[in-house]
Amino acid sequence: MRLRLAVPITVIAVVAGAIWHAELIHVAPPDATPRPLAAPASGARRPLALDVTLPAVPVGMHHLTSGDQVLLIHYWAPWQHHGRLQIAALDSLRREPGLEDLRVVVVCFDPFPSVARFVARQRLRLAVLLDGPGELRRTLPCPSIPYTYVIDGLGRIAIDQSGEVDWWDPATRATLRGLLAEPGAGAGASPL
């Protein structure tokens, strides 16, 4: 009798553990070195239908759509390894000459008070959005923290890259400038 009961309980525990593990957000290992952004060939890009509105820190809402301008979405957390360095470099990069038309948003899942304190202390000027309920993650999954997407001007995923990014690597800047120079990469909305 005990064996007949132990087998189903073990199966249920294994399945529950697998489901729980799949729901976790994985964090990049701290020893991983930042890599430059790299875009595959234009023909290898898959289309994306993005239309979501998220709350911003400290106030407001931001509407994200695909296909009106080049959009960089960086999933990030204040507590991640090198989180402060990554966000400061990205905040500076978005003001780099030749990248003014790049729309940059940072997406975080942490509670509003802690993110608002971090943004105020760091004096960040880029858009930090909160995706607690997972509205954006339903369209653009976040398998690990940090994770970066770049959507080209035609609404296709040009870059889909996990891990820390070397924002100041010449290859990263050249990739972003190249995406901004492509046909259809016009600035439909004002950059944030």
C-alpha positions, 0 to 999 in steps of 0.5 A: 500500500505504501509503494502505491502511494509513494509513486504518485506523490513522487511524480507529483513532487517532480512535476511541481518542482519542474513547473516551479523551476520554469517560472523562476527568472534566472540570473546571469552568472557573476563571472560572465563577461559583458558582450557587445550587442550583435545583430544577425542578418536582416533576413533572419529577423522574426516579426513582433507585434508589440503593443503594451503600456507599462507604468514608469518610474517615478511617474507616468505610463509608456506605450511600447509598440513595434514598427515605428522606430528602433527600440532597445528593451533591456530587462534589468534589476537593481540588485543584479551583479554590476546592475549599477554599472550596466544601467549607468552605461546604458543611460550615457549611451543613449545620448551618444551622437548618432544614437539620438533616435534610439528609443531605450527603455529599461524594464524591471520586475521589482516593487515600485518603492525600491526601483524609485529609490534606486532611480532617484539615487542614480539620477537616471534619465532613461525610462525605467518601466515596471512589468510586475504583472508580466504584460511585456513578458508575454510578448517578449520573454525574459529567460534571464536577468539581464536580457536585451532585445532590440526591435528594428524600425520594421517591427522585427526582433533584430537582437535577442541577447542574454547577459550583461552588455558591453555598452561602450564596445565599438561593436555595440555602437556600430550595431545600433547605428547600423540598425538606425540607418536601415530603411524604416528606422525613422523616429516615429515617437520622440526618444526617451 
